[in-house]
Amino acid sequence: GQQVMQIPQYQHVQEGEDFTTYCNSSTTLSNIQWYKQRPGGHPVFLIQLVKSGEVKKQKRLTFQFGEAKKNSSLHITATQTTDVGTYFCAGRNNDMRFGAGTRLTVKP
Amino acid sequence: DAGVIQSPRHEVTEMGQEVTLRCKPISGHDYLFWYRQTMMRGLELLIYFNNNVPIDDSGMPEDRFSAKMPNASFSTLKIQPSEPRDSAVYFCASSPQSTEAFFGQGTRLTVV
């Protein structure tokens, strides 16, 4: 079945540094979604990418979907302490399977 | 809409007891997912329903786990008998078609 791999598992940055997490699927995806989970909270939807090669931006966050629709990345420019949390990608066909997540900590 | 509602928020039970987790999805959503989250295994998809019908339960770890969706507004996940290794946070999520999924607050289960 579909498997979604995500790296790195952890990332610790100084405030102001950039951050990137990568996601790879074993199968072609109809779309990929990104979620953020704050400590003690539940996953919250950030964005969905559908088209091959698609790039979307939300303020300091840039999301990319690979040409083959099997990989994706999330890049945060100039991290802030409010960015702390775990970022998950989720491969969506009919089911929705999550990567292991990347836990981001930001040192002020 | 109040969002996806899960109950209870916390459950502490003794090994061997039956545990029932409940979920009320957002009205009009076609898909309902049950996930289990642990530090070791991350967010695992246990089962999902489409229009109240179970589509894929391959993630259900053992026969001790069962899930039902008797109608569009209610689903249960049951563990019988419970074991300490079942301790985790269980999330329910719903979505309309293959779009954004909305998660409940989760049920933190502790089996002692």
Interface residues (C-beta under 8 A of the other chain):
Chain A: G1 S30 N31 Q33 H42 P43 V44 F45 Q48 F88 A90 R92 N93 N94 D95 M96 R97 F98 G99 A100 G101
Chain B: Y31 F33 Y35 G42 L43 L45 Y48 N50 I55 D56 S58 F91 A93 S95 S98 T99 E100 A101 F102 F103 G104 Q105 G106
